[in-house]
């Protein structure tokens, strides 16, 4: 005999999924900040072209962390309204920016 939940939404903790997602976005922002700082550090060592991607990475960091807070609130609100909190556009933009940062870092390493 299995216990079935009559109202699974009562058991659902609507904040935990959003909390984990929020923390993941913060970790992504932290990764961007670290890479941006490393690129700027390399620029100080005479590799001036790395200033631009380093600054872009730091600006993206600020945008990601700010967006994470907004996204967290909208996700919790969507879950409470029993709607899907999906945002494919934000995911695609972040993936493209992450790929660009990785390629920039790889080029910086290879051209050292």
matplotlib code that plots the C-alpha trace (Angstrom):
import matplotlib.pyplot as plt

x = [0.0, 1.4, 0.5, -0.7, -0.8, -4.2, -2.8, 0.8, 0.9, 0.6, 3.8, 5.6, 8.1, 7.9, 11.0, 13.6, 13.7, 13.9, 16.6, 18.8, 18.3, 19.1, 22.3, 23.3, 22.9, 25.0, 27.7, 27.6, 28.1, 31.0, 32.6, 32.2, 33.7, 36.7, 37.4, 37.0, 39.4, 41.9, 41.6, 42.2, 45.1, 46.6, 46.0, 48.0, 50.9, 51.1, 48.4, 46.2, 43.6, 42.3, 41.0, 37.8, 36.7, 37.7, 35.5, 32.7, 32.9, 32.6, 29.6, 28.0, 28.6, 26.6, 23.8, 23.7, 23.6, 20.9, 18.9, 19.2, 17.4, 14.6, 14.4, 14.1, 11.1, 9.3, 9.9, 8.5, 5.5, 4.9, 5.1, 2.6, 0.3, 0.9, 2.5, 5.7, 8.7, 10.6, 12.7, 14.4, 15.7, 17.7, 19.2, 20.2, 21.8, 23.7, 24.9, 26.1, 27.9, 29.5, 30.7, 32.1, 33.9, 35.3, 36.6, 38.2, 39.9, 41.1, 42.5, 44.2, 45.9, 46.9, 48.3, 50.3]
y = [0.0, 3.4, 6.7, 9.1, 12.8, 14.3, 17.8, 17.7, 21.5, 21.7, 19.7, 21.6, 24.1, 26.8, 28.5, 25.7, 25.2, 28.9, 29.2, 26.6, 28.3, 31.7, 30.3, 28.7, 32.1, 33.7, 31.0, 31.8, 35.5, 34.6, 32.6, 35.6, 37.9, 35.6, 35.3, 39.0, 39.7, 37.3, 38.9, 42.3, 41.0, 39.6, 43.1, 44.7, 42.4, 44.0, 42.2, 45.3, 43.7, 41.7, 44.8, 44.9, 41.3, 41.6, 44.7, 43.1, 40.1, 42.3, 44.1, 40.8, 39.8, 42.8, 42.0, 38.3, 39.0, 41.6, 39.4, 36.5, 38.5, 39.6, 36.0, 34.6, 36.8, 36.1, 32.3, 32.2, 34.3, 32.0, 28.8, 30.3, 31.0, 27.4, 28.6, 27.6, 29.8, 28.9, 31.6, 30.1, 33.5, 34.2, 30.7, 31.1, 34.5, 33.3, 30.2, 32.4, 34.8, 31.9, 30.4, 33.7, 34.2, 30.6, 31.2, 34.5, 32.8, 30.0, 32.4, 34.4, 31.2, 30.0, 33.3, 33.8]
z = [0.0, -1.0, 0.5, -2.1, -1.7, -2.2, -2.7, -3.8, -4.1, -0.3, 0.1, -2.6, -1.1, -3.8, -2.6, -2.7, -6.5, -7.0, -4.3, -6.0, -9.3, -7.8, -6.3, -9.6, -11.4, -8.6, -9.2, -12.9, -12.1, -9.8, -12.6, -15.0, -12.4, -11.8, -15.6, -16.1, -13.3, -14.8, -18.2, -16.7, -14.8, -18.0, -19.6, -16.9, -17.8, -21.3, -23.1, -23.6, -26.0, -23.1, -21.3, -23.4, -22.8, -19.2, -18.7, -20.7, -18.4, -15.3, -16.8, -17.6, -14.0, -12.7, -15.2, -14.3, -10.5, -11.0, -13.3, -10.9, -8.2, -10.6, -12.0, -8.4, -7.6, -10.9, -10.6, -7.1, -8.3, -11.3, -9.1, -6.7, -9.6, -10.8, -14.1, -15.7, -14.8, -17.9, -19.6, -22.6, -23.8, -20.7, -20.8, -24.5, -23.9, -20.9, -22.8, -25.7, -23.3, -21.4, -24.7, -25.8, -22.5, -22.7, -26.3, -25.2, -22.3, -24.6, -27.1, -24.3, -23.1, -26.6, -27.6, -24.5]

ax = plt.figure().add_subplot(projection="3d")
ax.plot(x, y, z, "-o")
ax.set_aspect("equal")
plt.show()
